[in-house]
Amino acid sequence: MTTFAAHSVMKEGKNHVYYLFPLLLLVVAALLGLHQVPRWWTREHHLRQVDLLADLRPRQEPRAVVPSDTLEQDTVAAKPEAHVVLPDSFPEGMTAIEDYSDSALRGMPRFYDALRQTERDGSRVRVAYFGDSFIEGDILTGNLRELLQGKYGGGGVGFVPVSSEVSQFRQTVLLTSSGFLRHVRHGEASFRPSLQGIMGDYFTTQGSAFAQLKGSKRPLAYLDTCELSTIFYLAQEDTMELTCTINGGQPVELRHETTASGVCAATAEGRIGQVRWSVEGGRETPFFGVAMDNRRGVSLDNFSVRGSDGLQTGRIPLETLSSFQELRPYDLIVLEYGLNVASAGRRDYSGYRQGLVRAIDKLKEAFPQASVLVVSVGDREERDEDNGELHTIDGVLYLLEAQRAAARECHVAFWNLYEAMLREGGIVGMVERRQANRDYTHINYQGGKRLARLLFDTLEEGKEQYERLNEKD
């Protein structure tokens, strides 16, 4: 019995060391195979490359600028015309707007002229500010609106979608809505591209819906009351009853406008602190949003779409954009994108540049009187895999040049937000001052306030220099 027990113990404790070597070879082979897999990226994430010898390779410092020999030849700037404000004429420490206008003056001159006109007679000036989550919740745009309205007059928050996932986050308007179903490309609900509005989406009802907007008294000025409220929708053959009440009162009389392509605007007038738009029926009617404006001065619309690369505007029907030009003509269109495009290790943004050019050209065609300003991607940082130190994602630098090239090709204006942020210590410095989030990508309201001031001061300086160069009265 004893001999049998000892033999069983020895059998159970059999040595498996000789399995280790082939297992090790298998793991090394797998890692070497993974090393051959190139880095790939989605809009917000990237797969790091496997490198067994990373610790043995010499460390490369991140580049501060994009090498000129990597840029495409067609990005070389043509000599600007006399009316263009040159960057080196701006005060030291200010990031100038680069204006690539041709004889059509689709850079900043038209906007500067519109501001000059409203100083004279109080005429209306409208700004459409397209962007991604960088301006979500009216970050940056809310402060820019306040600065413009403080200088040139105006009031109200501008355009607001009839329903929004960030309504509780946005501080510039209190939006309460019910019964609206959002339709967006790649969304859960069915999407018909021909029905999309100026933000690239639309909303339908289940037979009954409402959207209530209340002006905000804090933290920004000129938002608590306005004079006009307008709802935008696309006319359909189904029966719909639309009513509007102001400040909790009785339904008011509406002024209706309809474009040739069927985009409709219904407007209520009064001293509006709160407005409620109600819909009965209209199951097939696509709704877009509600605007809160004054009759004079500046209105600024925030068209932020989370996760957007900015190319969706190039897919909006031209007829729809032209209808908004008829109902709500803009003097300045701003395009600020890039957070969902720039990726570490990616250098080729030629395809994105071509898509951006198409989007800009469509906006220029739809809004023939508007200036167009491309705002570059801002600073975005990641930690070094070796030492954990933060540095700018190199893809930001290459994307920035692609955006500048698109502005140059389309003969519009360009503002280097990345450079402006570097003057503030970059996104790292803004995080340290509690002006940005610790994802080292997104700013917060305090950061938006600072960047809005930088952009406003740049616009003011550009306007003054434009007037001096062209001897404006």
C-alpha positions in Angstrom: 0.0 0.0 0.0 2.8 2.4 0.9 4.6 1.7 -2.4 1.5 2.3 -4.4 0.8 5.6 -2.7 4.3 6.9 -3.3 4.1 5.9 -7.0 0.7 7.8 -7.3 2.2 11.0 -5.8 5.1 10.9 -8.2 2.7 10.5 -11.1 0.5 13.4 -10.0 3.6 15.6 -9.7 4.9 14.9 -13.2 7.2 17.6 -14.5 5.8 19.7 -17.4 8.7 22.0 -17.9 9.5 20.7 -21.4 6.1 22.2 -22.5 7.4 25.8 -21.6 9.8 26.2 -24.5 7.3 25.6 -27.4 4.7 27.7 -25.6 7.2 30.5 -25.3 8.0 30.2 -29.1 4.3 30.3 -29.8 3.8 33.5 -27.8 6.8 35.2 -29.4 5.6 34.2 -32.9 2.2 35.6 -32.1 3.6 38.9 -30.8 5.9 39.2 -33.9 2.8 38.6 -36.0 0.9 41.3 -34.2 3.8 43.7 -34.8 3.1 43.4 -38.5 -0.4 44.7 -38.0 -0.5 48.4 -38.9 -2.0 51.0 -36.6 -5.6 51.6 -37.3 -8.0 54.2 -35.9 -11.7 55.0 -35.5 -13.0 58.5 -35.0 -11.9 58.6 -31.4 -9.7 55.6 -30.7 -6.6 54.0 -32.1 -4.9 50.6 -31.8 -1.3 50.8 -30.6 1.2 48.8 -32.5 2.8 45.9 -30.7 6.6 46.3 -30.4 8.7 43.9 -28.4 11.8 46.0 -28.9 10.3 49.3 -28.0 12.5 49.8 -24.9 15.6 49.2 -27.0 14.8 51.7 -29.8 16.0 55.3 -29.5 13.2 57.6 -28.3 11.9 60.1 -30.8 10.7 63.4 -29.6 7.3 64.5 -30.8 7.4 67.0 -33.6 6.3 70.6 -33.0 5.5 71.3 -36.6 4.7 69.2 -39.7 7.8 68.8 -42.0 7.2 70.9 -45.1 8.3 68.1 -47.4 5.4 65.9 -46.2 2.8 68.4 -47.4 1.2 68.2 -50.8 2.4 70.6 -53.4 -1.1 72.1 -54.0 -1.2 73.4 -50.4 1.3 76.2 -51.3 -0.5 79.5 -50.8 -0.9 81.9 -53.6 0.1 85.5 -53.0 -2.9 87.2 -51.3 -4.6 90.1 -52.9 -4.4 93.6 -51.5 -7.6 93.4 -49.4 -6.4 90.4 -47.4 -5.2 91.1 -43.9 -1.7 89.5 -43.5 -1.0 87.5 -40.3 2.2 89.4 -39.6 0.3 92.7 -39.4 -1.5 91.5 -36.3 -0.4 92.5 -32.7 2.3 90.2 -31.3 0.7 87.3 -29.4 -2.5 87.2 -31.4 -3.3 84.4 -33.8 -4.4 86.1 -37.0 -7.1 85.0 -39.3 -5.6 83.9 -42.6 -7.8 85.1 -45.4 -7.5 83.4 -48.7 -10.3 85.4 -50.4 -10.3 85.7 -54.2 -12.2 88.4 -56.1 -15.5 86.9 -54.7 -14.5 88.0 -51.2 -15.8 84.8 -49.5 -13.3 85.1 -46.7 -14.0 87.7 -43.9 -14.7 91.0 -45.8 -18.5 90.3 -46.2 -18.8 89.6 -42.5 -16.8 92.7 -41.6 -19.0 94.8 -43.8 -22.1 93.3 -42.2 -20.8 94.3 -38.7 -20.0 97.8 -39.9 -23.6 98.1 -41.3 -25.2 97.0 -38.0 -23.1 99.6 -36.2 -24.7 102.2 -38.5 -28.4 101.2 -38.5 -28.8 98.2 -36.2 -29.4 95.8 -39.1 -29.5 92.1 -38.4 -26.3 90.0 -38.6 -26.4 86.2 -38.4 -23.7 83.7 -37.6 -23.9 79.9 -38.2 -21.3 78.1 -36.1 -21.0 74.4 -37.1 -18.9 72.1 -34.9 -18.6 68.9 -33.0 -18.6 68.1 -29.2 -15.9 70.8 -28.7 -18.8 73.4 -28.8 -21.5 71.1 -27.5 -23.8 72.7 -24.9 -23.0 76.2 -26.3 -19.4 76.0 -25.0 -17.4 78.8 -26.6 -20.3 79.8 -28.8 -22.3 81.1 -25.9 -19.6 83.5 -24.8 -18.8 84.5 -28.4 -22.5 85.3 -28.9 -22.5 87.4 -25.7 -19.4 89.4 -26.8 -20.9 90.0 -30.3 -24.3 91.0 -28.9 -22.7 93.2 -26.3 -20.8 95.1 -29.0 -23.3 95.1 -31.9 -26.6 94.5 -30.2 -29.0 91.6 -30.4 -30.5 89.0 -28.1 -31.7 85.5 -27.8 -29.9 82.2 -28.1 -30.5 81.6 -31.8 -31.4 78.2 -33.2 -32.1 75.2 -30.9 -33.1 71.7 -32.0 -36.6 70.8 -30.9 -35.1 68.0 -28.8 -31.6 67.6 -27.5 -29.6 65.0 -25.5 -27.6 67.9 -23.9 -30.6 70.0 -22.9 -29.8 69.5 -19.2 -26.1 70.4 -19.8 -26.6 73.5 -21.9 -26.7 76.7 -19.8 -27.8 79.2 -22.3 -31.4 78.0 -22.7 -33.8 75.8 -20.8 -35.3 73.3 -23.3 -38.1 71.0 -22.3 -39.6 68.8 -25.1 -41.6 65.6 -25.5 -42.9 63.5 -28.4 -40.1 64.2 -30.9 -38.2 61.3 -32.4 -34.8 62.2 -33.8 -33.7 60.7 -37.2 -30.0 60.8 -38.0 -27.7 59.0 -40.3 -26.6 55.7 -38.7 -29.1 56.2 -35.9 -31.6 53.7 -34.5 -34.6 55.4 -36.2 -35.1 55.2 -40.0 -33.4 58.0 -41.8 -34.3 59.6 -45.2 -31.5 61.8 -46.4 -33.9 64.0 -48.4 -35.6 65.1 -45.2 -32.6 66.3 -43.2 -32.3 69.9 -42.1 -29.4 72.2 -41.6 -27.9 70.1 -38.8 -28.1 66.9 -40.9 -31.0 65.5 -38.8 -34.7 65.8 -38.4 -37.5 65.0 -35.9 -40.9 63.5 -36.3 -43.8 63.2 -33.9 -46.0 60.3 -32.8 -49.0 62.5 -33.2 -48.5 64.9 -30.4 -45.4 66.8 -29.3 -44.2 70.1 -27.8 -41.0 72.0 -27.4 -40.7 74.7 -24.7 -37.8 77.1 -24.5 -37.1 79.6 -21.7 -34.5 82.3 -21.9 -31.6 82.0 -19.5 -30.7 84.9 -17.1 -27.3 83.4 -16.0 -24.5 83.0 -16.6 -24.6 85.0 -19.8 -26.3 88.2 -20.8 -28.9 89.0 -23.5 -30.6 85.6 -23.4 -33.5 86.1 -20.9 -35.8 87.7 -23.4 -36.1 88.0 -27.1 -38.5 89.5 -29.7 -39.0 86.6 -32.2 -39.4 82.9 -32.0 -39.5 80.8 -35.2 -40.0 77.1 -35.7 -38.7 75.4 -38.8 -40.1 72.3 -40.5 -40.6 70.6 -43.9 -44.1 70.8 -45.3 -45.8 67.5 -46.0 -49.3 66.5 -47.1 -50.4 65.1 -43.7 -52.7 67.2 -41.5 -51.0 69.2 -38.7 -52.1 71.7 -36.1 -49.3 74.1 -34.9 -49.8 76.4 -32.0 -47.6 78.8 -30.0 -48.0 80.4 -26.6 -45.7 83.1 -25.1 -45.0 83.4 -21.4 -47.7 80.9 -20.5 -50.5 82.9 -22.2 -53.0 82.1 -24.9 -52.0 80.9 -28.4 -50.7 83.8 -30.5 -51.1 84.7 -34.2 -48.3 83.2 -36.4 -46.6 84.6 -39.5 -45.9 81.8 -42.0 -43.3 81.6 -44.8 -42.7 78.7 -47.2 -39.9 78.2 -49.7 -40.2 76.6 -53.1 -38.6 73.4 -51.7 -41.2 73.2 -48.9 -39.1 74.4 -45.9 -41.5 76.3 -43.6 -41.0 78.9 -40.9 -43.7 79.9 -38.5 -42.9 83.0 -36.4 -44.3 84.4 -33.2 -43.6 88.0 -32.0 -43.6 89.6 -28.6 -41.6 90.1 -25.5 -40.6 86.5 -25.1 -39.2 85.1 -22.0 -40.7 81.6 -22.5 -42.2 80.1 -25.6 -44.0 76.8 -26.1 -44.6 75.3 -29.6 -47.2 72.5 -29.7 -47.9 70.0 -32.5 -51.0 67.9 -33.0 -50.9 65.4 -35.9 -48.2 65.7 -38.5 -46.8 62.2 -38.0 -44.9 62.5 -41.3 -43.8 66.2 -40.9 -40.0 66.6 -40.3 -39.2 69.3 -37.7 -35.8 70.9 -37.4 -35.6 73.5 -34.6 -36.8 76.7 -32.9 -34.9 80.0 -33.0 -35.0 82.8 -30.4 -33.9 86.2 -31.8 -34.2 89.9 -31.8 -35.1 92.0 -34.8 -31.8 93.8 -34.8 -28.2 93.0 -33.9 -26.4 89.7 -33.9 -27.8 86.2 -33.8 -25.5 83.2 -33.4 -26.7 79.6 -34.0 -24.8 76.7 -32.5 -24.9 73.7 -34.8 -23.0 71.2 -32.8 -23.2 67.5 -33.6 -21.5 65.1 -31.3 -19.1 62.7 -33.1 -19.3 64.7 -36.3 -16.3 65.1 -38.7 -18.0 68.0 -40.4 -18.6 66.4 -43.7 -22.3 65.8 -43.1 -23.0 69.3 -44.4 -21.8 68.2 -47.8 -24.6 65.6 -47.8 -27.5 67.9 -46.9 -29.7 68.6 -49.9 -28.7 71.9 -51.6 -32.4 72.8 -51.8 -32.7 72.6 -48.0 -29.6 74.7 -47.4 -30.8 77.2 -49.9 -34.2 77.4 -48.2 -32.5 78.3 -44.9 -30.6 81.0 -46.8 -34.0 82.4 -47.9 -35.5 82.1 -44.4 -32.5 82.7 -42.3 -29.6 84.2 -44.3 -26.2 84.1 -42.7 -23.4 86.6 -42.9 -20.7 84.3 -41.4 -20.5 80.5 -41.5 -17.9 78.9 -39.2 -16.8 75.3 -39.5 -14.9 73.9 -36.5 -14.1 70.2 -36.6 -11.3 67.8 -36.0 -11.6 66.0 -32.7 -13.2 63.0 -34.3 -10.8 63.0 -37.2 -7.3 63.4 -35.8 -5.6 60.2 -34.8 -2.2 59.3 -33.5 0.1 58.0 -36.2 -2.1 59.1 -39.0 -0.6 61.5 -41.5 -2.7 61.3 -44.7 -5.8 63.5 -44.5 -6.1 64.1 -48.2 -9.4 62.3 -48.4 -10.8 64.3 -45.6 -9.6 67.5 -47.2 -11.4 66.7 -50.4 -14.6 66.0 -48.4 -14.2 69.3 -46.5 -13.7 71.1 -49.8 -17.0 69.6 -51.1 -18.8 70.7 -47.9 -17.5 74.2 -48.1 -18.3 74.6 -51.8 -21.9 73.5 -51.1 -22.3 76.0 -48.2 -20.8 78.7 -50.5 -23.4 77.9 -53.2 -26.3 77.7 -50.7 -25.3 80.9 -48.8 -23.8 83.1 -51.6 -23.6 86.2 -49.3 -21.9 84.6 -46.4 -18.2 84.8 -45.3 -16.8 81.4 -44.5 -14.2 80.7 -41.7 -12.6 77.4 -41.2 -11.4 77.0 -37.6 -8.8 74.3 -37.2 -8.7 71.4 -34.8 -7.5 72.4 -31.3 -4.8 70.9 -29.2 -5.4 67.3 -28.3 -2.8 65.3 -26.3 -2.0 61.8 -25.3 0.4 60.2 -22.9 3.7 58.8 -24.2 3.7 55.0 -24.0 7.3 54.9 -22.7 7.3 57.6 -19.9 3.7 58.7 -19.5 4.4 62.3 -20.5 1.8 64.3 -22.4 2.4 65.5 -26.0 0.2 66.7 -28.8 -1.1 63.9 -31.0 0.9 64.1 -34.2 -2.3 63.6 -36.3 -3.5 67.0 -35.1 -0.6 68.7 -36.9 -1.2 67.0 -40.2 -5.0 67.5 -40.0 -4.5 71.2 -39.3 -2.6 71.5 -42.5 -5.3 69.7 -44.4 -7.9 72.1 -43.1 -5.7 75.1 -44.0 -5.3 73.6 -47.5 -9.1 73.2 -47.9 -9.7 76.8 -46.8 -7.0 78.0 -49.3 -8.5 75.9 -52.1 -12.0 77.2 -51.5 -10.7 80.8 -51.1 -12.2 81.3 -47.6 -10.7 82.2 -44.3 -8.8 80.1 -41.8 -8.1 80.5 -38.1 -5.5 78.3 -36.3 -7.2 77.3 -33.1 -4.3 75.0 -32.2 -1.8 77.9 -32.3 -4.2 80.0 -30.2 -4.4 77.3 -27.6 -0.6 76.9 -27.5 -0.4 80.5 -26.6 -2.5 79.6 -23.6 -0.2 76.7 -22.6 -2.0 74.2 -24.8 -4.7 71.9 -23.5 -2.4 70.9 -20.7 -2.2 74.4 -19.4 -5.9 74.8 -19.7 -6.4 71.6 -17.7 -4.2 73.0 -15.0 -6.2 76.2 -14.9 -9.5 74.1 -14.8 -10.5 75.3 -18.3 -10.5 71.9 -19.9 -11.3 68.3 -19.0 -8.7 65.7 -18.1 -9.3 63.8 -21.3 -6.9 66.5 -22.7 -9.3 66.9 -25.6 -12.4 68.9 -24.5 -12.6 72.4 -23.0 -15.2 73.3 -20.4 -17.2 76.5 -20.0 -14.3 78.4 -18.5 -12.1 77.3 -21.3 -14.8 78.2 -23.8 -15.0 81.7 -22.3 -11.3 82.2 -22.8 -11.2 80.9 -26.4 -14.3 82.9 -27.3 -12.5 86.1 -26.1 -9.4 85.2 -28.2 -11.6 84.7 -31.3 -13.7 87.8 -30.7 -10.5 89.9 -30.3 -9.1 88.4 -33.5 -12.4 89.2 -35.3 -12.3 92.8 -34.0 -8.7 93.3 -35.0 -9.3 91.8 -38.4 -12.3 94.1 -39.0 -10.3 97.2 -37.9 -7.4 96.4 -40.2 -9.7 95.5 -43.1 -11.4 98.9 -42.7 -8.1 100.8 -42.6 -6.7 98.9 -45.6 -9.9 99.6 -47.6 -10.6 103.1 -46.3 -14.0 102.2 -45.0 -16.0 105.2 -43.7 
